[in-house]
Amino acid sequence: MGSLLMPLLGSLAAMAGDVLVTELLRAWGLGKSRRKLERPLAAVQSILLDAEAKSRTDPAVRRWIKDLKTAAYHADDVLDDFRYEALRRHAAKLRRRPTARKPLGYFTINSPVIFGVYMSWKMKGALQMIDELVVEMNNFHFLQHVEPRIIVHLQTHSCVNESDIVGRQDDKDQVVKILLDHSAKNDNNVIVLPIVGTGGIGKTTLAQLVHNDHRVAHHFQLVLWVCVSDKFVIEEIIRSVIEVATMKKCDLTQTEALQKELIGVLGEKKYLLVMDDVWNEDRQKWDDMRSLLCSHADSGSAILVTTRNNQVASIMGTCPPHQISLLNEDQSWQLFRRKTFGSDVEKQEELISVKKNIVHKCKGLPLAIKTIAALLRSKHHSQWFSVLESDVWKDDILATIGIVPALQLSYDHLSFEAKICFSFCAIFPKDSPMDKDMLIQLWMANDFIVSETRGNHIFDVLVWGCFLELDVEIRRDLLSGFEDVFMHRPTTCKMHDLMHDLACSVIGNDCSILQESSPCQEILEGPTYISSLHHEVQHLSVDYVTNSTIAAMEKMLAPRPRTILVRQERKGYVTPLSMARSKFLSLRALKTFLFETHMTKLKHLRYLDCSYSSISALPEAITKLYNLQTLNLMGCRSLKKLPEHMRCMSSLRHIFLVGCNRLERMPKGISQLNSLQTLTCYVVDSDVGRGIDQLEDLNLGGSLHLMALGKVESAENAKHGNLSAKHNLKRLSLDWYYGPSLTDIGSEVDTNAEGILEALRPHKRLEVLLLSNYAGAKLPSWMHDSTQLEHLSELRLDFCLKCTDLPPLWQLPCLMYLGLENFHSLTSICVGNDDTDIGQSGISPSTFFPKLETMILYNMPKLRGLHQEEAGQVAVVSFPRLKKLDISECPWLQTLPEGLLQQLPALEELNIGSCDNLEVAFSRGGTYWNLVEAIPKRSVGSD
């Protein structure tokens, strides 16, 4: 229960030394009180490791830690009050109102003198509480400790690689054989095969190996993956199946509509569905689910289920389950050596013996072996003996609560920062994806870390140590617009169930979850029962806000909680959190779908997430949240206006506006937000204080969507955007659209737009570029320079109606995605206006698009080929890595060279759409069915 204390005490020490706080304390004669606070904080921090260890068995120490935590939270709020007042005074100058005449709006008193007296009284009360606890601390005779440190060698992997897996080849072959044998029988019944084993043994890994096996891909038309976890809600599972199969977000909520859509997706197809991590023991629920999945399946379809529970396997399985076994000694040692990369010291016989004894204590559990391997790699070999002899291996309490000793031991060796950042992840339900940036921003909001740089390091430590697992798939489910997906690429991670159990055990009652099992029946779940959470929870996440959950929150939450995350919006229900209640006034982080006026009183708030809500405007009073660091409005498609005085919010570091496509203009003076690192959308205007020049001195990173570039006056003005200096910017969208429909744009070429685009040269580190609604005829010189775009991996050009030529895009060394849409004047792809076309450049065909995997050509009525024919000679075009080619809506495309398909060895998907003239291009006669023959076992689409 002490895991939150170290970062809290560190936050207190940092706050006491904060420049703004120090100046204000000195002004009110409280400088001495600040120094009195710093001394006991240092003493407490030095013994906290021993106190946390003793609290596991000593009730008196547990009570002392609880009281210390209460006192620390109170003192933190008091110091933050001073910081807020300092920020408020600074903002008052920006608003051009004298501070002396401004009422102290967040207090009930106006007089600065009374304010000083009142805050002096609060400060002395906080000091007295801490002094009394320090006296009590000395009676426990705690030992002083130096904080452990982890040396990180970043060797992280984001996907399942068979070469990293030990001892599961036979398991994979057995499971695949069962599935294929059933498929070969053309049995009308859908087979359900459970994989059963203890937590951390590798059930999900085995299922992934089967899912990715080439034999499986060959036999099944659809191979789908759904993570079920401990919530078995039929509607949610159906929706997940639909989204995975269609790669699109499903907004359907009614059961009948979902069933109809499911039939359309799975109907008469032979599929394999993997249902990972199932806990449901309700037979009726499974019977209902099975009837939906199986009623329209093609013969030979199969469902693969992973579960720890034999009862679940008995209910769901139609054949004997596959029991996955622990690794034997040889396999365990092999896995351990792979994860430690066979260091030189292992040649020493004594050290080999130590390592083998440690591996033996992991009892063949792969997760434990990988975690302990990561720990030993971070330690000097002289420290390995202490790991082997640790009391954790024989801790009966850990066995009682189901915590694997190897995981606990690895956790014990984390730094205090990493410990709290890891344990805070207990606020997310099991198997739920966690956005890396969101995690780091929540850590910062709660003062667990001091900067994003430190947060990124901690995240890497947790991934490297197997506490978190990177998610390989780019999550596209929440963003429906193509442009949104193009600009927003979050790094997501998950936590293994056993790691989640560990996080819950170490953070105790500080963190909890309110979950619903179904839309009709609410249940309370979390690390502990609600009866034991009476007014203790500091960090809470909840599925929905309802009257029932608000009542539960009243009982669970501590007097002044720090984090509330509402994960979902219930359609048709609008229940406010009633943020005016004094209980919420200490919040540091809030995620909600309903913005309430009283939120403007949350003066301590650092993180506010109103993403995917229906708000159309934010109230001006929100600009009084002077501590706010992150404002997430992503997906607020009705949002038209931002508060005018946002320039006063000097702590803002991140403003997320992806998907806010109805935003009309920006507030004045964005350039005054000196701490701003992320601004995902900026609407250019010609008014003073709203132009592109506001971006000149901002060191922006991540993604930036520049809208309404047609309002930029000149190329000289565009240079003030200073894009070439923004080296942290990875994704850039340049959009000229600002109101009139594209059909209203005249036939004249916009030469001013050409100069502006030339002036918007990005930094060389740019990875993704989107250019849309551009009315110039020429593309800029920097797009002709492959060294300028040497890191570019994705390029989309849309509605460039006047462009007749393209730069030599085939020379870009890292380009993996190319989308060309609505080019009404372009006749060929691989030709440029700089005489570097394929037929003349002298470049080897192997250098054309060396890494391109996806090419989308859409609505290009004059496009006749992927190359230009010169003097009857057609150059050979090779796309060695191209997996997807979409040439739909290019009706005159007819000059694809003979043998093109043979130049596409990696092609998996071809969409020819309405290319009716394409048949003349192929040596086999060019009919549609010959295309299918040319690409066996791959998908071909046609309208």
Secondary structure by P-SEA (a helix, b strand, c coil): cccccaaaaaaaaaaaacaaaaaaaaaacaaaaaaaaaaaaaaaaaaaaaaaaaccccaaaaaaaaaaaaaaaaaaaaaaaaaaaaaaaaaaaaaccccccccccccccccaaaaaaaaaaaaaaaaaaaaaaaaaaaaabbbbbcbbbbbcccccccccccccccccaaaaaaaaaaaaaaaaacccbbbbbbbbbcccccaaaaaaaaaacaaaaacccbbbbbbbcccccaaaaaaaaaaaaaccccccccaaaaaaaaaaaccccbbbbbbcccccccaaaaaaaaaaaccccccccbbbbbcccaaaaaacccccccccccccaaaaaaaaaaaaccccccccaaaaaaaaaaaaaacccaaaaaaaaaaaaaccccaaaaaaaccccccaaaaaacccaaaaaaaaaccaaaaaaaaacccccccccccaaaaaaaaaaacccccaaaaaaaaaaaaaaccbbbbccccccccccaaaaaccccccccccaaaaaaaaaaacccbbbbbbccccbbbbbcccccccccccccbbbbccccaaaaaaaaacccccccbbbbccccccbbbbccccccccccccbbbbccccccccccccccbbbbcccccccccccccccccccbbbbccccccccccccccccccccbbbbcccccccccccccccccccccccbbbbbcccccccccccccccccbbbbccccccccaaaaaaccccccccccbbbbbcccccccccccccccaaaaaaaaaccccccccbbbbccccccccccccccccccccccbbbbcccccccccccccccccccbbbbcccccccccccccccccccccccccccccccccbbbbccccccccccccccccccccccccccbbbbcccccccccccccccccccccbbbbcccccccccccccccaaaaaaacccbbbbcc
